[in-house]
Amino acid sequence: MKNILALLLIGSFVISVNSQSSGLTNTMKSPYAKMHNLNLNDVSWTKGFWAERFDVCKDTMLINMWRIFDDPELSHAYRNFEIAAGFEKGEHKDPPFFDGDMYKWLEGVAAVYAITKDPELDQLMDKFIETIRLSQREDGYIHTATIVADMNNPGAKKGFEERLHFETYNMGHLMTAGCVHFRATGKRSLLDIAIKTTDFLYNFYKTATNELARSAICPSHYMGVVEMYRTTRDPKYLELSKSLIDIRGMVENGTDDNQDRIPFREQKTAMGHAVRANYLYAGVADVYLETGDKTLLDCLNPIWDDVTYRKMYITGGCGALYDGTSPDGTAYEPDSIQKVHQSYGRAYQLPQETAHNETCANIGNMLWNFRMLQLSGDSKYADIMELTYYNSILSGISLDGKKYLYTNPLSQTADFPYNLRWGNFRQEYITCFCCPPNTVRTIAEANSYAYAVSDKGLYCNIYGSNTLNTKTTDGNEISLIQDTDYPWDGTIKLIIDKAPEKAYSFFLRIPEWAKGASILINGKQSDTKITSGTYAEIKGTWKKGDEIVLDMPLHARLVESNPLVEETRNQTAVMYGPMVYCLESIDLPANTSIYDVVIPANIQLKPKPIYMEGSKVVALEGIAKKKQSTDWNNRLYHEVKSGMQDINISLIPYYAWNNRGNYDMSVWLKLGGY
């Protein structure tokens, strides 16, 4: 009888959760959220920029990545699971964080399935999930590197013995994938695995020593644990999420590299490994959304200021340094300086050729700002979301969806005197394969960031042609069509199909760069106050066929950096809407160096649609200056040569660089003619 009752309760739980929210994050019951995600399938891209990226994702990115994972000669990612499940014999190979990379891919598949309902994707997920289930220990622990080693030599290997084994990182991505898969399919298969894992982690941290607590490296599990709480409402998961923050201050011999040298509540600046930092900040923001613990915001707010105003690239990229030293983020005794890799540097330390900007760090920046937007309703966070999406996230994958960047430099030249550790150009396979599946899932989920709802109305965060069918927070249906060629055109049209009978508000994000924006309602000028860097509220009683048109004039604009950024002093970058542009040497006359190009302050740049790899891209064309070339062979310094000549240039969006071959590239160019 008890078993039957338990099954009935489980069934009612499934119905309840599905009826509440099937979103990427489920903040409908988060008491400190100012806005909430929509369901995974509420928004569908219809045409234009994001529809094209989504189609490449579903038709190429996902299947190509499965081919990589499923080929043991190329990658041992899936074979490791097959060995752990007992399907194959052999040793674990490749990095220990490969489990998490496959979970990220699985989450991306689930997000695409939520839109397409493709049965082949469903079958592929079922196949992998069953392999995961058979790989999991009875106590909930799952990490193929440990499990395979123990199978081959029983008793020789235990969990959490090596700090750099990334167990909790893998588990965190399993939790997130489990929640998204459950919401996309209604199946509990992966969620039940994630529940066992989260229970294991809860019990582990209740008994773990301070030294074992150091295993919380690259803390994706902070976001994962909170999302498990939102999905199951199991209070012990919320308890775990809070203790995960507290335990960071108890770690013995902590490091800036892992953000645990000092307690989190003492951190006021960004330091250390940028991926681990941004994942931590995003997870802490999730905990705030559930608890309202203001001591967390007392840290997150100054850290955000430090990143955004002193340590973030113009593309939204994070993590300036391949290798650095702490303490660059805060003050310590000199004998405590440590080596930190893939890290935030000092304030205003933003090198170009050697910029690290790991794609995962940039995605972490977006995830963090997304959560800051939810807890505040402040559009400045949506501006950073958009900046990272269009520039330092999309740059991580080629236009055809088959080649990847691990790092995202802002300048590249064949004359650079040594090879950088992670290569200079896109590759079909990267031995550290964490960024490609992260990029793919983030592109698959872009529709989930487009809108949000609150008791006040509907928020438009990321623009793109789509259809929206959702419900307001009080259960009324709302449907609309968004028609736009954004980001290549600044006109966004919202056509109402269904709306609440009572007065309802639409909040249109006016990006900080959008000067002179205007709004028309059914063809008439709106008297709504429009301020760049805020949401414009359009309130009214709506009927089928009503139109709201937001017009944001687009023009190329020259941007300069704070002069304390010495690497870009007296240089300029070009932006067009949310897009950062770059110059590739393929678009210059023969024997012309990109470093000899000078951008006049009064340059007139005109947009021109072109196609690259079948993808529409808007180039910016104009007349710049070329200074006389200098022979730098065996020369460190040279007397300046006078005289310049006109030269035609064509700039392309930064995310599209290195799609036409390996050419020199630069975002920042010499500025002249003030």
NUROTI-703727 format. One line per field, with one value per residue (C-alpha): residue in one letter; x, y, z; residue number from 1. Coordinates in steps of 0.02 Angstrom, whole numbers, padded with zeros to 5 digits. Example, Ala and Ser with C-alpha at 12.3 -4.5 7.8 and 13.67 -1.06 7.14 Angstrom:
// residues 2
rest	(a/s)
u	(00615/00684)
v	(-00225/-00053)
w	(00390/00357)
nr	(1/2)
//
This chain:
// residues 674
rest	(m/k/n/i/l/a/l/l/l/i/g/s/f/v/i/s/v/n/s/q/s/s/g/l/t/n/t/m/k/s/p/y/a/k/m/h/n/l/n/l/n/d/v/s/w/t/k/g/f/w/a/e/r/f/d/v/c/k/d/t/m/l/i/n/m/w/r/i/f/d/d/p/e/l/s/h/a/y/r/n/f/e/i/a/a/g/f/e/k/g/e/h/k/d/p/p/f/f/d/g/d/m/y/k/w/l/e/g/v/a/a/v/y/a/i/t/k/d/p/e/l/d/q/l/m/d/k/f/i/e/t/i/r/l/s/q/r/e/d/g/y/i/h/t/a/t/i/v/a/d/m/n/n/p/g/a/k/k/g/f/e/e/r/l/h/f/e/t/y/n/m/g/h/l/m/t/a/g/c/v/h/f/r/a/t/g/k/r/s/l/l/d/i/a/i/k/t/t/d/f/l/y/n/f/y/k/t/a/t/n/e/l/a/r/s/a/i/c/p/s/h/y/m/g/v/v/e/m/y/r/t/t/r/d/p/k/y/l/e/l/s/k/s/l/i/d/i/r/g/m/v/e/n/g/t/d/d/n/q/d/r/i/p/f/r/e/q/k/t/a/m/g/h/a/v/r/a/n/y/l/y/a/g/v/a/d/v/y/l/e/t/g/d/k/t/l/l/d/c/l/n/p/i/w/d/d/v/t/y/r/k/m/y/i/t/g/g/c/g/a/l/y/d/g/t/s/p/d/g/t/a/y/e/p/d/s/i/q/k/v/h/q/s/y/g/r/a/y/q/l/p/q/e/t/a/h/n/e/t/c/a/n/i/g/n/m/l/w/n/f/r/m/l/q/l/s/g/d/s/k/y/a/d/i/m/e/l/t/y/y/n/s/i/l/s/g/i/s/l/d/g/k/k/y/l/y/t/n/p/l/s/q/t/a/d/f/p/y/n/l/r/w/g/n/f/r/q/e/y/i/t/c/f/c/c/p/p/n/t/v/r/t/i/a/e/a/n/s/y/a/y/a/v/s/d/k/g/l/y/c/n/i/y/g/s/n/t/l/n/t/k/t/t/d/g/n/e/i/s/l/i/q/d/t/d/y/p/w/d/g/t/i/k/l/i/i/d/k/a/p/e/k/a/y/s/f/f/l/r/i/p/e/w/a/k/g/a/s/i/l/i/n/g/k/q/s/d/t/k/i/t/s/g/t/y/a/e/i/k/g/t/w/k/k/g/d/e/i/v/l/d/m/p/l/h/a/r/l/v/e/s/n/p/l/v/e/e/t/r/n/q/t/a/v/m/y/g/p/m/v/y/c/l/e/s/i/d/l/p/a/n/t/s/i/y/d/v/v/i/p/a/n/i/q/l/k/p/k/p/i/y/m/e/g/s/k/v/v/a/l/e/g/i/a/k/k/k/q/s/t/d/w/n/n/r/l/y/h/e/v/k/s/g/m/q/d/i/n/i/s/l/i/p/y/y/a/w/n/n/r/g/n/y/d/m/s/v/w/l/k/l/g/g/y)
u	(00000/00142/00225/00063/00041/00220/00191/00034/00128/00266/00137/00055/00226/00264/00098/00122/00297/00252/00101/00205/00353/00452/00583/00770/00768/00612/00603/00413/00420/00586/00535/00669/00650/00588/00556/00537/00587/00457/00433/00564/00444/00353/00468/00514/00630/00549/00676/00830/00984/00933/00825/00978/01090/00958/00942/01130/01127/00990/01047/01236/01307/01220/01245/01423/01464/01387/01497/01649/01593/01547/01713/01836/01978/01946/01868/01842/01697/01557/01669/01710/01525/01512/01655/01580/01411/01490/01461/01647/01816/01961/02038/01969/02049/02048/02011/01909/01785/01727/01574/01515/01547/01430/01298/01308/01282/01134/01056/01072/00987/00844/00823/00812/00693/00578/00551/00562/00496/00611/00592/00770/00837/00725/00793/00972/00944/00863/01014/01138/01032/01020/01210/01225/01105/01207/01366/01302/01347/01205/01245/01222/01405/01445/01613/01678/01862/01844/01718/01820/01980/01892/01821/01994/02079/01949/01980/02124/02024/01902/01800/01859/02040/02106/02056/02072/01958/01807/01679/01564/01583/01521/01382/01324/01302/01211/01088/01056/01036/00918/00804/00802/00774/00629/00548/00575/00513/00411/00521/00601/00740/00882/00804/00800/00986/01017/00914/01022/01178/01116/01069/01244/01320/01209/01267/01447/01455/01372/01520/01662/01819/01876/02011/01888/01782/01918/01846/01717/01820/01736/01572/01435/01351/01300/01180/01138/01091/00978/00891/00864/00782/00670/00621/00591/00560/00665/00721/00884/00945/00919/01011/01152/01161/01186/01316/01414/01446/01492/01610/01722/01787/01830/01946/02125/02259/02130/02181/02128/02132/01979/01903/01922/02075/01959/01773/01658/01581/01751/01771/01738/01839/01853/02009/02077/02016/01880/01770/01769/01738/01591/01510/01527/01450/01304/01274/01280/01153/01041/01054/01006/00853/00792/00850/00865/01029/01090/01266/01280/01231/01355/01487/01405/01374/01553/01621/01506/01568/01748/01720/01613/01707/01886/01913/01793/01835/01730/01659/01599/01746/01821/01987/02125/02275/02336/02439/02448/02485/02378/02352/02296/02119/02150/02291/02396/02570/02703/02749/02571/02577/02520/02513/02339/02292/02153/02126/02062/02208/02235/02112/02126/02246/02172/02301/02242/02350/02366/02189/02127/01940/01894/01723/01661/01708/01609/01459/01481/01473/01308/01237/01286/01209/01050/01028/01070/00935/00808/00845/00849/00751/00891/00920/01107/01123/01024/01143/01290/01193/01167/01347/01419/01295/01328/01515/01617/01499/01456/01639/01673/01599/01614/01468/01445/01443/01592/01746/01783/01886/01940/02011/01947/02088/02049/02199/02292/02445/02554/02704/02675/02838/02770/02622/02493/02446/02270/02306/02268/02126/01968/01988/01871/01925/02005/02083/02007/01831/01732/01690/01612/01465/01442/01427/01307/01188/01193/01144/01009/00937/00943/00753/00739/00824/00716/00573/00529/00369/00328/00173/00203/00204/00308/00493/00579/00762/00841/00768/00742/00598/00495/00324/00278/00140/00141/00042/00052/00093/-00094/-00132/-00196/-00142/-00029/00029/00124/00234/00399/00457/00632/00798/00890/01037/01064/00914/00850/00663/00568/00382/00272/00103/-00021/-00122/-00187/-00173/-00260/-00425/-00365/-00225/-00057/00122/00258/00433/00547/00732/00818/01004/01128/01196/01023/01011/00859/00744/00558/00400/00243/00079/-00036/00057/00047/00193/00194/00221/00313/00475/00620/00790/00934/00993/00819/00657/00522/00352/00207/00045/-00127/-00277/-00235/-00334/-00289/-00190/-00121/00058/00200/00351/00516/00639/00820/00925/01082/01244/01426/01507/01688/01726/01879/01939/01981/02159/02214/02196/02370/02355/02219/02267/02243/02154/01973/01851/01696/01523/01358/01211/01265/01399/01586/01678/01852/01966/02037/02187/02090/01991/02147/02256/02405/02555/02451/02465/02312/02429/02462/02277/02222/02038/01997/01887/01765/01759/01594/01556/01410/01326/01331/01249/01364/01360/01491/01469/01290/01258/01201/01325/01324/01496/01543/01635/01727/01886/02024/02206/02362/02524/02686/02743/02895/03020/03023/03149/03271/03201/03114/03096/03088/03074/02898/02871/02757/02625/02468/02361/02176/02128/01961/01918/01779/01748/01654/01571/01698/01601/01625/01816/01921/01781/01868/02040/02183/02213/02275/02136/02113/01968/02067/02144/02244/02138/02184/02119/02040)
v	(00000/00119/00084/00119/00282/00331/00301/00406/00546/00535/00545/00698/00776/00757/00838/00978/01023/01019/01131/01258/01281/01190/01325/01327/01385/01371/01530/01539/01504/01593/01725/01850/01840/01998/01903/01722/01610/01546/01364/01284/01275/01441/01532/01471/01563/01589/01675/01782/01775/01661/01547/01517/01481/01363/01270/01246/01185/01055/00999/01001/01047/00915/00767/00815/00824/00654/00585/00653/00585/00415/00387/00308/00337/00524/00547/00425/00523/00400/00247/00292/00277/00114/00041/00103/00029/-00140/-00134/-00126/-00169/-00050/00098/00272/00394/00583/00720/00679/00819/00734/00667/00846/00889/00750/00809/00983/00908/00808/00965/01047/00899/00911/01097/01067/00921/01036/01134/01001/00844/00746/00561/00522/00646/00568/00394/00457/00535/00375/00274/00386/00403/00214/00203/00338/00243/00085/00184/00255/00176/00122/00263/00392/00430/00443/00488/00371/00403/00335/00199/00127/00131/00040/-00090/-00128/-00126/-00145/-00040/00057/00211/00311/00465/00642/00591/00709/00891/00910/00764/00878/00761/00898/00992/00837/00809/00989/00975/00809/00897/01038/00917/00810/00958/01019/00843/00816/00980/00947/00767/00736/00584/00555/00442/00568/00667/00511/00485/00667/00649/00502/00604/00758/00651/00577/00751/00808/00662/00685/00866/00829/00718/00782/00851/01027/00955/00851/01006/01069/00952/01086/01137/01229/01239/01204/01108/01269/01306/01122/01097/01250/01193/01022/01110/01208/01049/00935/01062/00948/01066/00975/01033/01215/01176/01101/01254/01368/01257/01250/01437/01427/01280/01380/01476/01316/01245/01213/01276/01355/01446/01594/01473/01390/01543/01467/01549/01661/01642/01698/01833/01917/01926/02095/02081/01952/01846/01679/01556/01647/01496/01439/01618/01651/01483/01522/01695/01623/01489/01613/01721/01567/01545/01727/01704/01570/01642/01831/01825/02004/01960/01871/02028/02126/02023/01996/02181/02243/02090/02129/02308/02247/02131/02246/02408/02346/02167/02125/02134/02236/02070/02019/01898/01856/01788/01893/01785/01614/01616/01745/01762/01800/01912/02021/02026/02075/02103/01963/01943/01926/01750/01693/01731/01583/01538/01553/01496/01549/01693/01866/01985/02151/02292/02356/02216/02163/02097/02066/01936/01832/01859/01695/01726/01543/01517/01433/01588/01696/01579/01588/01778/01764/01639/01752/01908/01811/01773/01951/02009/01892/01951/02137/02173/02292/02295/02323/02137/02096/02211/02103/01945/02011/02070/01901/01803/01895/01910/01804/01653/01637/01663/01495/01397/01414/01469/01292/01222/01105/01197/01273/01400/01366/01540/01699/01824/01998/02002/01872/01883/01755/01858/01816/01735/01579/01462/01487/01338/01317/01361/01516/01457/01352/01164/01018/00939/01015/00898/01007/00989/01081/01235/01157/01069/01219/01330/01211/01200/01389/01416/01283/01376/01554/01558/01534/01701/01800/01841/01839/01870/01951/02013/02177/02108/02030/02076/02072/02035/01964/02016/01903/01846/01721/01664/01672/01570/01575/01624/01772/01744/01741/01613/01718/01668/01784/01757/01867/01869/01961/02016/02088/02074/02116/02129/02189/02307/02398/02388/02264/02235/02146/02088/02040/01882/01852/01960/01975/02069/02187/02314/02230/02294/02252/02298/02330/02330/02486/02440/02564/02597/02634/02823/02904/02752/02776/02673/02667/02589/02545/02671/02815/02886/02829/02955/02823/02887/02802/02798/02694/02565/02533/02443/02550/02504/02501/02478/02460/02352/02248/02160/02039/02126/02269/02315/02386/02442/02483/02573/02585/02673/02573/02655/02608/02688/02702/02647/02683/02602/02676/02745/02635/02487/02513/02378/02476/02654/02771/02634/02609/02467/02471/02420/02409/02379/02243/02178/02204/02208/02158/02175/02021/02033/01940/02101/02207/02233/02116/02153/02264/02232/02257/02350/02482/02524/02687/02723/02909/02976/03039/02879/02839/02653/02585/02416/02288/02116/01974/01785/01678/01488/01516/01631/01811/01934/02123/02195/02377/02460/02625/02719/02713/02764/02659/02719/02680/02503/02472/02331/02263/02124/02125/02291/02328/02515/02620/02804/02851/02875/03017/03008/02903/02842/02800/02619/02529/02419/02296/02248/02091/02042/01972/01811/01771/01786/01638/01565/01600/01533/01578/01764/01903/01986/02129/02208/02360/02471/02631/02787/02945/03114/03174)
w	(00000/00043/-00124/-00218/-00122/-00161/-00346/-00342/-00255/-00384/-00524/-00447/-00424/-00610/-00659/-00533/-00589/-00773/-00744/-00649/-00763/-00895/-00914/-00923/-00743/-00636/-00534/-00527/-00340/-00309/-00181/-00231/-00420/-00507/-00669/-00722/-00867/-00989/-01037/-01149/-01297/-01275/-01396/-01570/-01687/-01858/-01970/-01968/-01859/-01716/-01824/-01932/-01783/-01708/-01873/-01885/-01705/-01731/-01904/-01882/-01712/-01606/-01723/-01769/-01584/-01551/-01690/-01597/-01428/-01501/-01591/-01467/-01590/-01579/-01408/-01265/-01191/-01226/-01220/-01039/-00998/-01095/-00993/-00829/-00879/-00917/-01105/-01148/-01070/-01055/-00965/-00940/-01061/-01089/-00960/-00804/-00845/-01006/-00913/-00886/-01068/-01122/-00998/-01073/-01246/-01180/-01108/-01279/-01362/-01236/-01270/-01457/-01430/-01331/-01492/-01627/-01540/-01655/-01608/-01664/-01536/-01404/-01444/-01440/-01270/-01205/-01263/-01174/-01017/-00997/-01011/-00878/-00764/-00776/-00741/-00578/-00412/-00299/-00176/-00314/-00347/-00532/-00609/-00743/-00709/-00532/-00572/-00717/-00615/-00472/-00592/-00659/-00489/-00350/-00196/-00270/-00315/-00212/-00250/-00213/-00185/-00318/-00314/-00502/-00543/-00567/-00489/-00427/-00591/-00684/-00559/-00573/-00761/-00735/-00619/-00742/-00887/-00782/-00747/-00928/-00996/-00875/-00926/-01112/-01115/-00958/-00924/-00754/-00818/-00807/-00665/-00554/-00587/-00542/-00382/-00326/-00364/-00272/-00123/-00125/-00130/00014/00122/00068/00121/00288/00333/00225/00303/00264/00153/00052/00030/-00088/-00220/-00266/-00417/-00562/-00465/-00592/-00451/-00364/-00507/-00521/-00338/-00337/-00496/-00418/-00270/-00388/-00478/-00329/-00189/-00078/00063/00093/-00078/-00028/00134/00030/-00084/00065/00145/-00018/00000/00183/00161/00043/00192/00285/00152/00207/00088/-00027/-00185/-00288/-00434/-00359/-00272/-00099/-00023/00078/00121/-00017/00092/00101/-00088/-00168/-00328/-00467/-00456/-00510/-00642/-00741/-00779/-00598/-00541/-00657/-00619/-00435/-00454/-00554/-00423/-00280/-00373/-00383/-00195/-00169/-00280/-00158/00009/-00007/00090/00068/00121/-00047/-00144/-00040/-00132/-00301/-00334/-00310/-00401/-00548/-00549/-00546/-00694/-00799/-00773/-00753/-00815/-00956/-01141/-01261/-01324/-01150/-01140/-00970/-00911/-00986/-00943/-00995/-00837/-00699/-00516/-00366/-00274/-00418/-00352/-00172/-00049/00026/00095/-00043/00010/-00027/-00213/-00317/-00499/-00573/-00748/-00867/-00750/-00720/-00718/-00634/-00658/-00838/-00887/-01054/-01178/-01356/-01447/-01290/-01225/-01153/-01146/-01135/-01214/-01055/-00955/-01075/-01060/-00870/-00884/-00977/-00851/-00707/-00787/-00828/-00644/-00593/-00715/-00635/-00459/-00502/-00661/-00711/-00899/-00881/-00850/-01008/-01103/-01047/-01089/-01265/-01282/-01235/-01340/-01503/-01482/-01362/-01359/-01544/-01584/-01502/-01648/-01837/-01944/-02010/-01833/-01853/-01788/-01619/-01524/-01346/-01323/-01404/-01436/-01501/-01615/-01716/-01827/-01913/-01857/-01674/-01617/-01533/-01537/-01403/-01297/-01365/-01545/-01644/-01756/-01757/-01742/-01772/-01608/-01454/-01326/-01188/-01258/-01123/-01228/-01385/-01298/-01184/-01338/-01423/-01274/-01255/-01437/-01421/-01272/-01339/-01357/-01168/-01138/-01260/-01141/-00957/-00860/-00694/-00606/-00697/-00875/-01014/-01033/-01203/-01169/-01327/-01495/-01645/-01757/-01659/-01605/-01421/-01340/-01151/-00997/-00881/-00698/-00659/-00794/-00939/-01115/-01212/-01390/-01509/-01662/-01660/-01834/-01854/-01944/-01783/-01754/-01933/-01921/-01768/-01805/-01696/-01726/-01599/-01668/-01533/-01557/-01380/-01225/-01056/-01058/-00923/-00946/-00973/-00993/-01117/-01063/-01212/-01176/-01241/-01248/-01177/-01353/-01427/-01440/-01520/-01507/-01537/-01513/-01620/-01561/-01705/-01812/-01688/-01591/-01410/-01271/-01170/-01095/-01181/-01096/-01160/-01036/-00966/-01007/-01087/-01017/-01140/-01044/-01121/-01155/-01306/-01442/-01581/-01719/-01614/-01661/-01560/-01660/-01577/-01690/-01635/-01768/-01807/-01858/-01846/-01695/-01642/-01465/-01360/-01200/-01033/-01054/-00908/-01029/-01098/-01232/-01324/-01282/-01432/-01528/-01576/-01600/-01709/-01652/-01744/-01630/-01508/-01628/-01607/-01774/-01827/-01978/-02064/-02181/-02317/-02340/-02368/-02522/-02539/-02427/-02312/-02126/-02017/-01899/-02032/-02047/-01964/-01931/-01953/-01813/-01945/-02048/-02133/-02124/-02224/-02192/-02333/-02319/-02371/-02351/-02265/-02258/-02313/-02165/-02184/-02111/-02120/-02161/-02133/-02278/-02282/-02325/-02194/-02198/-02220/-02145/-02233/-02203/-02094/-02107/-01930/-01965/-01819/-01761/-01596/-01626/-01783/-01825/-01877/-02063/-02116/-02250/-02270/-02412/-02427/-02418/-02433/-02285/-02247/-02066/-02016/-01850/-01728/-01703/-01889/-01894/-01953/-02058/-02225/-02183/-02067/-02084/-01972/-01873/-01751/-01659/-01601/-01735/-01733/-01715/-01809/-01859/-01698)
nr	(1/2/3/4/5/6/7/8/9/10/11/12/13/14/15/16/17/18/19/20/21/22/23/24/25/26/27/28/29/30/31/32/33/34/35/36/37/38/39/40/41/42/43/44/45/46/47/48/49/50/51/52/53/54/55/56/57/58/59/60/61/62/63/64/65/66/67/68/69/70/71/72/73/74/75/76/77/78/79/80/81/82/83/84/85/86/87/88/89/90/91/92/93/94/95/96/97/98/99/100/101/102/103/104/105/106/107/108/109/110/111/112/113/114/115/116/117/118/119/120/121/122/123/124/125/126/127/128/129/130/131/132/133/134/135/136/137/138/139/140/141/142/143/144/145/146/147/148/149/150/151/152/153/154/155/156/157/158/159/160/161/162/163/164/165/166/167/168/169/170/171/172/173/174/175/176/177/178/179/180/181/182/183/184/185/186/187/188/189/190/191/192/193/194/195/196/197/198/199/200/201/202/203/204/205/206/207/208/209/210/211/212/213/214/215/216/217/218/219/220/221/222/223/224/225/226/227/228/229/230/231/232/233/234/235/236/237/238/239/240/241/242/243/244/245/246/247/248/249/250/251/252/253/254/255/256/257/258/259/260/261/262/263/264/265/266/267/268/269/270/271/272/273/274/275/276/277/278/279/280/281/282/283/284/285/286/287/288/289/290/291/292/293/294/295/296/297/298/299/300/301/302/303/304/305/306/307/308/309/310/311/312/313/314/315/316/317/318/319/320/321/322/323/324/325/326/327/328/329/330/331/332/333/334/335/336/337/338/339/340/341/342/343/344/345/346/347/348/349/350/351/352/353/354/355/356/357/358/359/360/361/362/363/364/365/366/367/368/369/370/371/372/373/374/375/376/377/378/379/380/381/382/383/384/385/386/387/388/389/390/391/392/393/394/395/396/397/398/399/400/401/402/403/404/405/406/407/408/409/410/411/412/413/414/415/416/417/418/419/420/421/422/423/424/425/426/427/428/429/430/431/432/433/434/435/436/437/438/439/440/441/442/443/444/445/446/447/448/449/450/451/452/453/454/455/456/457/458/459/460/461/462/463/464/465/466/467/468/469/470/471/472/473/474/475/476/477/478/479/480/481/482/483/484/485/486/487/488/489/490/491/492/493/494/495/496/497/498/499/500/501/502/503/504/505/506/507/508/509/510/511/512/513/514/515/516/517/518/519/520/521/522/523/524/525/526/527/528/529/530/531/532/533/534/535/536/537/538/539/540/541/542/543/544/545/546/547/548/549/550/551/552/553/554/555/556/557/558/559/560/561/562/563/564/565/566/567/568/569/570/571/572/573/574/575/576/577/578/579/580/581/582/583/584/585/586/587/588/589/590/591/592/593/594/595/596/597/598/599/600/601/602/603/604/605/606/607/608/609/610/611/612/613/614/615/616/617/618/619/620/621/622/623/624/625/626/627/628/629/630/631/632/633/634/635/636/637/638/639/640/641/642/643/644/645/646/647/648/649/650/651/652/653/654/655/656/657/658/659/660/661/662/663/664/665/666/667/668/669/670/671/672/673/674)
//
